[in-house]
Amino acid sequence: MGILDSLENNPALRSALGQLGAAVLPAVLNEVLGSNHQGGLSAIVAKLQQAGFGDQVKSWLGNGHNLPISADQLRAVLGSDTVRQLAARYNIPVDQLGEILAQELPKAVDQASPQGHLPHTA
């Protein structure tokens, strides 16, 4: 087990990340999902599907368990510059923002698609 593994499993660090996520999550998700630059939730879902994450997206849209996506995978789809700019705007480390988005985007898609598909306005 490396030092990063022990940090990742540290309850205090995970709690701090959770508190940070709760504090900035609504603003960050609104900016990412409602952003004209990203094109909204439907556009992000389309980007993820085109980038080869169709299985994950399908699990988020459907009922049942949401398959995970990593912060690095999400950063590659959204663009490193976009994630870096968001992190700077909200004064949080890029890595933490990536983790927050990777945890919360599947939930956001799931909640926005109760019938198994996104509304046209998403």
ZANUVO-526196 format. One record per atom (N, C-alpha, C, O): residue in one letter; atom name; x, y, z. Coordinates in steps of 0.05 Angstrom, whole numbers, plus 5000, padded with zeros to 4 digits. Layout:
BEGIN
+---+----+------+------+------+
! r !  a !   xx !   yy !   zz !
+---+----+------+------+------+
! a ! CA !    X !    Y !    Z !
...
+---+----+------+------+------+
//
This chain:
BEGIN
+---+----+------+------+------+
! r !  a !   xx !   yy !   zz !
+---+----+------+------+------+
! m !  N ! 5017 ! 4977 ! 5000 !
! m ! CA ! 5000 ! 5000 ! 5000 !
! m !  C ! 5018 ! 5025 ! 5000 !
! m !  O ! 5035 ! 5028 ! 5017 !
! g !  N ! 5013 ! 5042 ! 4981 !
! g ! CA ! 5029 ! 5067 ! 4979 !
! g !  C ! 5017 ! 5089 ! 4995 !
! g !  O ! 4996 ! 5086 ! 5007 !
! i !  N ! 5032 ! 5111 ! 4997 !
! i ! CA ! 5023 ! 5134 ! 5013 !
! i !  C ! 4997 ! 5145 ! 5002 !
! i !  O ! 4980 ! 5154 ! 5018 !
! l !  N ! 4994 ! 5145 ! 4976 !
! l ! CA ! 4969 ! 5156 ! 4964 !
! l !  C ! 4945 ! 5138 ! 4971 !
! l !  O ! 4923 ! 5148 ! 4976 !
! d !  N ! 4950 ! 5112 ! 4972 !
! d ! CA ! 4928 ! 5094 ! 4980 !
! d !  C ! 4919 ! 5099 ! 5009 !
! d !  O ! 4896 ! 5099 ! 5015 !
! s !  N ! 4939 ! 5103 ! 5027 !
! s ! CA ! 4932 ! 5108 ! 5054 !
! s !  C ! 4918 ! 5135 ! 5057 !
! s !  O ! 4900 ! 5137 ! 5074 !
! l !  N ! 4925 ! 5155 ! 5042 !
! l ! CA ! 4911 ! 5181 ! 5043 !
! l !  C ! 4883 ! 5178 ! 5032 !
! l !  O ! 4864 ! 5190 ! 5044 !
! e !  N ! 4880 ! 5163 ! 5011 !
! e ! CA ! 4853 ! 5160 ! 4999 !
! e !  C ! 4834 ! 5146 ! 5018 !
! e !  O ! 4810 ! 5151 ! 5018 !
! n !  N ! 4845 ! 5128 ! 5035 !
! n ! CA ! 4828 ! 5114 ! 5053 !
! n !  C ! 4825 ! 5128 ! 5080 !
! n !  O ! 4813 ! 5117 ! 5099 !
! n !  N ! 4837 ! 5151 ! 5083 !
! n ! CA ! 4836 ! 5166 ! 5108 !
! n !  C ! 4808 ! 5178 ! 5112 !
! n !  O ! 4800 ! 5194 ! 5096 !
! p !  N ! 4794 ! 5170 ! 5133 !
! p ! CA ! 4767 ! 5180 ! 5138 !
! p !  C ! 4766 ! 5211 ! 5140 !
! p !  O ! 4747 ! 5223 ! 5130 !
! a !  N ! 4785 ! 5223 ! 5153 !
! a ! CA ! 4785 ! 5252 ! 5156 !
! a !  C ! 4788 ! 5266 ! 5129 !
! a !  O ! 4774 ! 5286 ! 5123 !
! l !  N ! 4805 ! 5256 ! 5111 !
! l ! CA ! 4808 ! 5267 ! 5085 !
! l !  C ! 4783 ! 5263 ! 5068 !
! l !  O ! 4774 ! 5282 ! 5055 !
! r !  N ! 4771 ! 5240 ! 5070 !
! r ! CA ! 4746 ! 5235 ! 5055 !
! r !  C ! 4724 ! 5253 ! 5066 !
! r !  O ! 4707 ! 5262 ! 5050 !
! s !  N ! 4723 ! 5258 ! 5092 !
! s ! CA ! 4703 ! 5275 ! 5103 !
! s !  C ! 4707 ! 5304 ! 5093 !
! s !  O ! 4687 ! 5317 ! 5086 !
! a !  N ! 4731 ! 5313 ! 5093 !
! a ! CA ! 4737 ! 5340 ! 5083 !
! a !  C ! 4729 ! 5343 ! 5054 !
! a !  O ! 4717 ! 5363 ! 5046 !
! l !  N ! 4735 ! 5323 ! 5038 !
! l ! CA ! 4727 ! 5323 ! 5010 !
! l !  C ! 4697 ! 5324 ! 5008 !
! l !  O ! 4686 ! 5338 ! 4991 !
! g !  N ! 4683 ! 5309 ! 5024 !
! g ! CA ! 4654 ! 5309 ! 5024 !
! g !  C ! 4642 ! 5336 ! 5031 !
! g !  O ! 4623 ! 5345 ! 5019 !
! q !  N ! 4654 ! 5349 ! 5051 !
! q ! CA ! 4645 ! 5375 ! 5060 !
! q !  C ! 4650 ! 5396 ! 5038 !
! q !  O ! 4633 ! 5413 ! 5032 !
! l !  N ! 4674 ! 5394 ! 5026 !
! l ! CA ! 4680 ! 5412 ! 5004 !
! l !  C ! 4661 ! 5408 ! 4981 !
! l !  O ! 4651 ! 5428 ! 4969 !
! g !  N ! 4656 ! 5383 ! 4974 !
! g ! CA ! 4637 ! 5377 ! 4952 !
! g !  C ! 4610 ! 5388 ! 4958 !
! g !  O ! 4597 ! 5400 ! 4940 !
! a !  N ! 4600 ! 5385 ! 4982 !
! a ! CA ! 4574 ! 5395 ! 4989 !
! a !  C ! 4573 ! 5425 ! 4987 !
! a !  O ! 4552 ! 5436 ! 4980 !
! a !  N ! 4594 ! 5439 ! 4994 !
! a ! CA ! 4595 ! 5468 ! 4994 !
! a !  C ! 4594 ! 5480 ! 4966 !
! a !  O ! 4581 ! 5499 ! 4961 !
! v !  N ! 4610 ! 5468 ! 4948 !
! v ! CA ! 4612 ! 5480 ! 4921 !
! v !  C ! 4597 ! 5464 ! 4899 !
! v !  O ! 4594 ! 5474 ! 4877 !
! l !  N ! 4587 ! 5441 ! 4906 !
! l ! CA ! 4574 ! 5424 ! 4886 !
! l !  C ! 4552 ! 5438 ! 4870 !
! l !  O ! 4552 ! 5437 ! 4846 !
! p !  N ! 4532 ! 5450 ! 4883 !
! p ! CA ! 4511 ! 5462 ! 4868 !
! p !  C ! 4521 ! 5483 ! 4847 !
! p !  O ! 4512 ! 5483 ! 4824 !
! a !  N ! 4539 ! 5500 ! 4855 !
! a ! CA ! 4550 ! 5520 ! 4837 !
! a !  C ! 4566 ! 5508 ! 4815 !
! a !  O ! 4563 ! 5515 ! 4791 !
! v !  N ! 4583 ! 5488 ! 4821 !
! v ! CA ! 4599 ! 5476 ! 4801 !
! v !  C ! 4582 ! 5460 ! 4781 !
! v !  O ! 4586 ! 5463 ! 4757 !
! l !  N ! 4564 ! 5444 ! 4791 !
! l ! CA ! 4547 ! 5428 ! 4773 !
! l !  C ! 4530 ! 5447 ! 4755 !
! l !  O ! 4526 ! 5441 ! 4732 !
! n !  N ! 4519 ! 5468 ! 4767 !
! n ! CA ! 4504 ! 5487 ! 4751 !
! n !  C ! 4521 ! 5499 ! 4729 !
! n !  O ! 4512 ! 5502 ! 4706 !
! e !  N ! 4545 ! 5505 ! 4736 !
! e ! CA ! 4563 ! 5517 ! 4715 !
! e !  C ! 4570 ! 5496 ! 4694 !
! e !  O ! 4570 ! 5503 ! 4670 !
! v !  N ! 4577 ! 5472 ! 4702 !
! v ! CA ! 4585 ! 5452 ! 4683 !
! v !  C ! 4561 ! 5443 ! 4666 !
! v !  O ! 4563 ! 5441 ! 4641 !
! l !  N ! 4539 ! 5437 ! 4679 !
! l ! CA ! 4516 ! 5426 ! 4665 !
! l !  C ! 4499 ! 5447 ! 4650 !
! l !  O ! 4487 ! 5441 ! 4630 !
! g !  N ! 4500 ! 5471 ! 4660 !
! g ! CA ! 4485 ! 5492 ! 4647 !
! g !  C ! 4502 ! 5510 ! 4629 !
! g !  O ! 4492 ! 5529 ! 4617 !
! s !  N ! 4527 ! 5504 ! 4628 !
! s ! CA ! 4546 ! 5521 ! 4613 !
! s !  C ! 4541 ! 5521 ! 4583 !
! s !  O ! 4538 ! 5500 ! 4571 !
! n !  N ! 4540 ! 5544 ! 4572 !
! n ! CA ! 4538 ! 5546 ! 4543 !
! n !  C ! 4563 ! 5534 ! 4530 !
! n !  O ! 4562 ! 5523 ! 4508 !
! h !  N ! 4586 ! 5536 ! 4544 !
! h ! CA ! 4611 ! 5525 ! 4533 !
! h !  C ! 4609 ! 5495 ! 4531 !
! h !  O ! 4618 ! 5483 ! 4511 !
! q !  N ! 4597 ! 5482 ! 4551 !
! q ! CA ! 4595 ! 5452 ! 4551 !
! q !  C ! 4570 ! 5443 ! 4537 !
! q !  O ! 4568 ! 5420 ! 4528 !
! g !  N ! 4550 ! 5461 ! 4534 !
! g ! CA ! 4526 ! 5454 ! 4520 !
! g !  C ! 4504 ! 5441 ! 4537 !
! g !  O ! 4484 ! 5432 ! 4526 !
! g !  N ! 4507 ! 5441 ! 4563 !
! g ! CA ! 4487 ! 5429 ! 4580 !
! g !  C ! 4491 ! 5399 ! 4584 !
! g !  O ! 4509 ! 5387 ! 4572 !
! l !  N ! 4473 ! 5388 ! 4599 !
! l ! CA ! 4475 ! 5360 ! 4607 !
! l !  C ! 4473 ! 5341 ! 4582 !
! l !  O ! 4489 ! 5322 ! 4581 !
! s !  N ! 4455 ! 5347 ! 4564 !
! s ! CA ! 4453 ! 5330 ! 4540 !
! s !  C ! 4478 ! 5329 ! 4524 !
! s !  O ! 4487 ! 5309 ! 4514 !
! a !  N ! 4491 ! 5353 ! 4521 !
! a ! CA ! 4516 ! 5354 ! 4506 !
! a !  C ! 4538 ! 5339 ! 4520 !
! a !  O ! 4555 ! 5326 ! 4507 !
! i !  N ! 4539 ! 5341 ! 4546 !
! i ! CA ! 4560 ! 5327 ! 4561 !
! i !  C ! 4556 ! 5297 ! 4558 !
! i !  O ! 4575 ! 5282 ! 4555 !
! v !  N ! 4531 ! 5288 ! 4560 !
! v ! CA ! 4525 ! 5260 ! 4557 !
! v !  C ! 4533 ! 5251 ! 4529 !
! v !  O ! 4545 ! 5229 ! 4526 !
! a !  N ! 4527 ! 5267 ! 4509 !
! a ! CA ! 4535 ! 5260 ! 4481 !
! a !  C ! 4566 ! 5258 ! 4479 !
! a !  O ! 4576 ! 5240 ! 4465 !
! k !  N ! 4580 ! 5277 ! 4491 !
! k ! CA ! 4609 ! 5276 ! 4490 !
! k !  C ! 4620 ! 5251 ! 4504 !
! k !  O ! 4638 ! 5238 ! 4493 !
! l !  N ! 4608 ! 5244 ! 4526 !
! l ! CA ! 4617 ! 5219 ! 4540 !
! l !  C ! 4612 ! 5195 ! 4523 !
! l !  O ! 4629 ! 5177 ! 4521 !
! q !  N ! 4589 ! 5193 ! 4510 !
! q ! CA ! 4583 ! 5171 ! 4493 !
! q !  C ! 4602 ! 5169 ! 4469 !
! q !  O ! 4612 ! 5148 ! 4463 !
! q !  N ! 4608 ! 5192 ! 4457 !
! q ! CA ! 4627 ! 5193 ! 4434 !
! q !  C ! 4655 ! 5186 ! 4443 !
! q !  O ! 4671 ! 5176 ! 4427 !
! a !  N ! 4661 ! 5191 ! 4468 !
! a ! CA ! 4688 ! 5185 ! 4478 !
! a !  C ! 4691 ! 5156 ! 4487 !
! a !  O ! 4712 ! 5148 ! 4497 !
! g !  N ! 4670 ! 5140 ! 4484 !
! g ! CA ! 4672 ! 5112 ! 4491 !
! g !  C ! 4661 ! 5105 ! 4518 !
! g !  O ! 4666 ! 5083 ! 4528 !
! f !  N ! 4646 ! 5123 ! 4531 !
! f ! CA ! 4635 ! 5117 ! 4557 !
! f !  C ! 4605 ! 5112 ! 4556 !
! f !  O ! 4590 ! 5118 ! 4575 !
! g !  N ! 4596 ! 5100 ! 4534 !
! g ! CA ! 4568 ! 5094 ! 4530 !
! g !  C ! 4556 ! 5076 ! 4551 !
! g !  O ! 4534 ! 5079 ! 4560 !
! d !  N ! 4572 ! 5056 ! 4560 !
! d ! CA ! 4562 ! 5037 ! 4581 !
! d !  C ! 4557 ! 5052 ! 4607 !
! d !  O ! 4537 ! 5047 ! 4620 !
! q !  N ! 4575 ! 5070 ! 4614 !
! q ! CA ! 4571 ! 5086 ! 4639 !
! q !  C ! 4546 ! 5103 ! 4636 !
! q !  O ! 4529 ! 5103 ! 4654 !
! v !  N ! 4544 ! 5117 ! 4614 !
! v ! CA ! 4521 ! 5135 ! 4610 !
! v !  C ! 4495 ! 5119 ! 4610 !
! v !  O ! 4475 ! 5128 ! 4622 !
! k !  N ! 4495 ! 5096 ! 4597 !
! k ! CA ! 4471 ! 5079 ! 4597 !
! k !  C ! 4463 ! 5071 ! 4625 !
! k !  O ! 4439 ! 5071 ! 4632 !
! s !  N ! 4482 ! 5065 ! 4642 !
! s ! CA ! 4476 ! 5058 ! 4670 !
! s !  C ! 4465 ! 5081 ! 4685 !
! s !  O ! 4448 ! 5078 ! 4703 !
! w !  N ! 4474 ! 5105 ! 4679 !
! w ! CA ! 4464 ! 5129 ! 4693 !
! w !  C ! 4436 ! 5136 ! 4685 !
! w !  O ! 4420 ! 5145 ! 4701 !
! l !  N ! 4429 ! 5131 ! 4659 !
! l ! CA ! 4403 ! 5136 ! 4649 !
! l !  C ! 4382 ! 5116 ! 4658 !
! l !  O ! 4359 ! 5122 ! 4662 !
! g !  N ! 4391 ! 5091 ! 4661 !
! g ! CA ! 4373 ! 5070 ! 4669 !
! g !  C ! 4370 ! 5067 ! 4699 !
! g !  O ! 4382 ! 5081 ! 4714 !
! n !  N ! 4353 ! 5048 ! 4706 !
! n ! CA ! 4350 ! 5042 ! 4734 !
! n !  C ! 4372 ! 5024 ! 4743 !
! n !  O ! 4384 ! 5009 ! 4727 !
! g !  N ! 4378 ! 5024 ! 4769 !
! g ! CA ! 4399 ! 5007 ! 4780 !
! g !  C ! 4425 ! 5021 ! 4785 !
! g !  O ! 4426 ! 5046 ! 4787 !
! h !  N ! 4445 ! 5006 ! 4788 !
! h ! CA ! 4472 ! 5015 ! 4795 !
! h !  C ! 4484 ! 5033 ! 4774 !
! h !  O ! 4483 ! 5026 ! 4750 !
! n !  N ! 4496 ! 5056 ! 4782 !
! n ! CA ! 4510 ! 5073 ! 4763 !
! n !  C ! 4539 ! 5065 ! 4762 !
! n !  O ! 4553 ! 5063 ! 4782 !
! l !  N ! 4548 ! 5059 ! 4738 !
! l ! CA ! 4576 ! 5052 ! 4734 !
! l !  C ! 4593 ! 5077 ! 4739 !
! l !  O ! 4585 ! 5099 ! 4732 !
! p !  N ! 4617 ! 5074 ! 4750 !
! p ! CA ! 4634 ! 5097 ! 4756 !
! p !  C ! 4648 ! 5108 ! 4731 !
! p !  O ! 4651 ! 5094 ! 4711 !
! i !  N ! 4657 ! 5132 ! 4734 !
! i ! CA ! 4675 ! 5145 ! 4715 !
! i !  C ! 4697 ! 5158 ! 4732 !
! i !  O ! 4691 ! 5169 ! 4753 !
! s !  N ! 4721 ! 5157 ! 4722 !
! s ! CA ! 4743 ! 5168 ! 4738 !
! s !  C ! 4746 ! 5198 ! 4733 !
! s !  O ! 4736 ! 5209 ! 4713 !
! a !  N ! 4759 ! 5212 ! 4751 !
! a ! CA ! 4763 ! 5240 ! 4748 !
! a !  C ! 4780 ! 5245 ! 4723 !
! a !  O ! 4774 ! 5265 ! 4709 !
! d !  N ! 4800 ! 5229 ! 4718 !
! d ! CA ! 4816 ! 5232 ! 4694 !
! d !  C ! 4800 ! 5228 ! 4668 !
! d !  O ! 4803 ! 5243 ! 4649 !
! q !  N ! 4782 ! 5209 ! 4668 !
! q ! CA ! 4766 ! 5204 ! 4644 !
! q !  C ! 4747 ! 5228 ! 4640 !
! q !  O ! 4744 ! 5237 ! 4617 !
! l !  N ! 4735 ! 5238 ! 4661 !
! l ! CA ! 4717 ! 5260 ! 4658 !
! l !  C ! 4732 ! 5286 ! 4650 !
! l !  O ! 4722 ! 5301 ! 4634 !
! r !  N ! 4756 ! 5289 ! 4661 !
! r ! CA ! 4772 ! 5312 ! 4654 !
! r !  C ! 4779 ! 5312 ! 4624 !
! r !  O ! 4780 ! 5332 ! 4611 !
! a !  N ! 4785 ! 5288 ! 4614 !
! a ! CA ! 4791 ! 5285 ! 4586 !
! a !  C ! 4768 ! 5293 ! 4568 !
! a !  O ! 4771 ! 5305 ! 4547 !
! v !  N ! 4744 ! 5286 ! 4576 !
! v ! CA ! 4720 ! 5293 ! 4561 !
! v !  C ! 4712 ! 5322 ! 4563 !
! v !  O ! 4707 ! 5335 ! 4543 !
! l !  N ! 4713 ! 5333 ! 4587 !
! l ! CA ! 4705 ! 5360 ! 4592 !
! l !  C ! 4727 ! 5380 ! 4582 !
! l !  O ! 4721 ! 5402 ! 4575 !
! g !  N ! 4751 ! 5370 ! 4583 !
! g ! CA ! 4774 ! 5387 ! 4576 !
! g !  C ! 4789 ! 5396 ! 4601 !
! g !  O ! 4776 ! 5407 ! 4620 !
! s !  N ! 4814 ! 5391 ! 4602 !
! s ! CA ! 4831 ! 5399 ! 4625 !
! s !  C ! 4829 ! 5428 ! 4631 !
! s !  O ! 4829 ! 5436 ! 4654 !
! d !  N ! 4828 ! 5445 ! 4610 !
! d ! CA ! 4827 ! 5474 ! 4614 !
! d !  C ! 4801 ! 5481 ! 4629 !
! d !  O ! 4801 ! 5498 ! 4647 !
! t !  N ! 4779 ! 5469 ! 4621 !
! t ! CA ! 4753 ! 5475 ! 4634 !
! t !  C ! 4754 ! 5468 ! 4663 !
! t !  O ! 4745 ! 5484 ! 4680 !
! v !  N ! 4764 ! 5444 ! 4669 !
! v ! CA ! 4765 ! 5435 ! 4697 !
! v !  C ! 4784 ! 5453 ! 4713 !
! v !  O ! 4779 ! 5460 ! 4736 !
! r !  N ! 4807 ! 5460 ! 4701 !
! r ! CA ! 4826 ! 5478 ! 4714 !
! r !  C ! 4814 ! 5506 ! 4720 !
! r !  O ! 4817 ! 5516 ! 4742 !
! q !  N ! 4799 ! 5516 ! 4701 !
! q ! CA ! 4786 ! 5543 ! 4705 !
! q !  C ! 4765 ! 5541 ! 4727 !
! q !  O ! 4763 ! 5560 ! 4743 !
! l !  N ! 4749 ! 5520 ! 4727 !
! l ! CA ! 4729 ! 5517 ! 4748 !
! l !  C ! 4742 ! 5515 ! 4775 !
! l !  O ! 4733 ! 5527 ! 4795 !
! a !  N ! 4764 ! 5499 ! 4777 !
! a ! CA ! 4778 ! 5496 ! 4802 !
! a !  C ! 4789 ! 5523 ! 4812 !
! a !  O ! 4787 ! 5529 ! 4836 !
! a !  N ! 4800 ! 5538 ! 4794 !
! a ! CA ! 4810 ! 5565 ! 4801 !
! a !  C ! 4788 ! 5583 ! 4810 !
! a !  O ! 4791 ! 5598 ! 4830 !
! r !  N ! 4765 ! 5583 ! 4796 !
! r ! CA ! 4743 ! 5600 ! 4802 !
! r !  C ! 4732 ! 5594 ! 4830 !
! r !  O ! 4724 ! 5613 ! 4845 !
! y !  N ! 4731 ! 5569 ! 4838 !
! y ! CA ! 4720 ! 5561 ! 4864 !
! y !  C ! 4742 ! 5556 ! 4885 !
! y !  O ! 4736 ! 5548 ! 4907 !
! n !  N ! 4767 ! 5562 ! 4877 !
! n ! CA ! 4790 ! 5560 ! 4895 !
! n !  C ! 4792 ! 5533 ! 4909 !
! n !  O ! 4796 ! 5531 ! 4933 !
! i !  N ! 4790 ! 5512 ! 4892 !
! i ! CA ! 4794 ! 5485 ! 4903 !
! i !  C ! 4814 ! 5470 ! 4884 !
! i !  O ! 4816 ! 5477 ! 4860 !
! p !  N ! 4828 ! 5451 ! 4895 !
! p ! CA ! 4848 ! 5437 ! 4878 !
! p !  C ! 4835 ! 5422 ! 4855 !
! p !  O ! 4813 ! 5411 ! 4858 !
! v !  N ! 4848 ! 5422 ! 4832 !
! v ! CA ! 4838 ! 5410 ! 4808 !
! v !  C ! 4831 ! 5380 ! 4813 !
! v !  O ! 4810 ! 5371 ! 4804 !
! d !  N ! 4848 ! 5366 ! 4828 !
! d ! CA ! 4843 ! 5338 ! 4833 !
! d !  C ! 4818 ! 5334 ! 4849 !
! d !  O ! 4802 ! 5315 ! 4844 !
! q !  N ! 4813 ! 5351 ! 4869 !
! q ! CA ! 4789 ! 5349 ! 4885 !
! q !  C ! 4764 ! 5355 ! 4868 !
! q !  O ! 4744 ! 5341 ! 4870 !
! l !  N ! 4765 ! 5375 ! 4851 !
! l ! CA ! 4743 ! 5381 ! 4834 !
! l !  C ! 4737 ! 5358 ! 4815 !
! l !  O ! 4714 ! 5351 ! 4811 !
! g !  N ! 4758 ! 5346 ! 4804 !
! g ! CA ! 4754 ! 5323 ! 4786 !
! g !  C ! 4740 ! 5300 ! 4800 !
! g !  O ! 4722 ! 5287 ! 4789 !
! e !  N ! 4748 ! 5295 ! 4825 !
! e ! CA ! 4736 ! 5274 ! 4841 !
! e !  C ! 4707 ! 5280 ! 4847 !
! e !  O ! 4689 ! 5262 ! 4845 !
! i !  N ! 4701 ! 5305 ! 4854 !
! i ! CA ! 4674 ! 5313 ! 4860 !
! i !  C ! 4656 ! 5309 ! 4835 !
! i !  O ! 4634 ! 5298 ! 4837 !
! l !  N ! 4666 ! 5319 ! 4812 !
! l ! CA ! 4650 ! 5316 ! 4787 !
! l !  C ! 4646 ! 5287 ! 4780 !
! l !  O ! 4625 ! 5279 ! 4771 !
! a !  N ! 4667 ! 5270 ! 4784 !
! a ! CA ! 4665 ! 5242 ! 4777 !
! a !  C ! 4645 ! 5228 ! 4795 !
! a !  O ! 4631 ! 5209 ! 4786 !
! q !  N ! 4642 ! 5237 ! 4820 !
! q ! CA ! 4623 ! 5225 ! 4838 !
! q !  C ! 4594 ! 5235 ! 4833 !
! q !  O ! 4575 ! 5220 ! 4835 !
! e !  N ! 4592 ! 5260 ! 4826 !
! e ! CA ! 4566 ! 5273 ! 4825 !
! e !  C ! 4553 ! 5274 ! 4797 !
! e !  O ! 4528 ! 5274 ! 4795 !
! l !  N ! 4568 ! 5273 ! 4776 !
! l ! CA ! 4557 ! 5274 ! 4749 !
! l !  C ! 4538 ! 5250 ! 4744 !
! l !  O ! 4516 ! 5253 ! 4734 !
! p !  N ! 4547 ! 5225 ! 4751 !
! p ! CA ! 4528 ! 5203 ! 4747 !
! p !  C ! 4502 ! 5206 ! 4762 !
! p !  O ! 4481 ! 5200 ! 4752 !
! k !  N ! 4503 ! 5217 ! 4787 !
! k ! CA ! 4479 ! 5222 ! 4802 !
! k !  C ! 4462 ! 5243 ! 4789 !
! k !  O ! 4437 ! 5241 ! 4787 !
! a !  N ! 4474 ! 5264 ! 4778 !
! a ! CA ! 4459 ! 5286 ! 4765 !
! a !  C ! 4445 ! 5275 ! 4740 !
! a !  O ! 4422 ! 5282 ! 4735 !
! v !  N ! 4459 ! 5259 ! 4724 !
! v ! CA ! 4446 ! 5247 ! 4700 !
! v !  C ! 4424 ! 5229 ! 4709 !
! v !  O ! 4402 ! 5229 ! 4697 !
! d !  N ! 4428 ! 5213 ! 4729 !
! d ! CA ! 4408 ! 5194 ! 4739 !
! d !  C ! 4383 ! 5209 ! 4748 !
! d !  O ! 4361 ! 5201 ! 4741 !
! q !  N ! 4387 ! 5230 ! 4763 !
! q ! CA ! 4364 ! 5246 ! 4773 !
! q !  C ! 4349 ! 5261 ! 4751 !
! q !  O ! 4325 ! 5265 ! 4753 !
! a !  N ! 4364 ! 5269 ! 4730 !
! a ! CA ! 4351 ! 5284 ! 4708 !
! a !  C ! 4337 ! 5265 ! 4688 !
! a !  O ! 4324 ! 5275 ! 4670 !
! s !  N ! 4340 ! 5239 ! 4692 !
! s ! CA ! 4329 ! 5220 ! 4673 !
! s !  C ! 4312 ! 5199 ! 4686 !
! s !  O ! 4318 ! 5175 ! 4683 !
! p !  N ! 4291 ! 5206 ! 4701 !
! p ! CA ! 4275 ! 5186 ! 4715 !
! p !  C ! 4261 ! 5167 ! 4696 !
! p !  O ! 4254 ! 5144 ! 4705 !
! q !  N ! 4256 ! 5174 ! 4672 !
! q ! CA ! 4243 ! 5157 ! 4652 !
! q !  C ! 4263 ! 5142 ! 4635 !
! q !  O ! 4255 ! 5128 ! 4616 !
! g !  N ! 4288 ! 5144 ! 4642 !
! g ! CA ! 4309 ! 5129 ! 4626 !
! g !  C ! 4320 ! 5145 ! 4603 !
! g !  O ! 4336 ! 5134 ! 4588 !
! h !  N ! 4312 ! 5170 ! 4600 !
! h ! CA ! 4324 ! 5187 ! 4580 !
! h !  C ! 4323 ! 5216 ! 4589 !
! h !  O ! 4307 ! 5223 ! 4606 !
! l !  N ! 4341 ! 5232 ! 4578 !
! l ! CA ! 4342 ! 5260 ! 4586 !
! l !  C ! 4320 ! 5276 ! 4572 !
! l !  O ! 4314 ! 5270 ! 4549 !
! p !  N ! 4309 ! 5295 ! 4586 !
! p ! CA ! 4290 ! 5312 ! 4572 !
! p !  C ! 4305 ! 5329 ! 4551 !
! p !  O ! 4329 ! 5333 ! 4554 !
! h !  N ! 4291 ! 5338 ! 4531 !
! h ! CA ! 4304 ! 5353 ! 4510 !
! h !  C ! 4316 ! 5379 ! 4519 !
! h !  O ! 4334 ! 5389 ! 4506 !
! t !  N ! 4308 ! 5389 ! 4541 !
! t ! CA ! 4318 ! 5415 ! 4551 !
! t !  C ! 4342 ! 5411 ! 4569 !
! t !  O ! 4353 ! 5431 ! 4579 !
! a !  N ! 4350 ! 5386 ! 4575 !
! a ! CA ! 4372 ! 5382 ! 4594 !
! a !  C ! 4399 ! 5389 ! 4582 !
! a !  O ! 4419 ! 5386 ! 4595 !
+---+----+------+------+------+
//
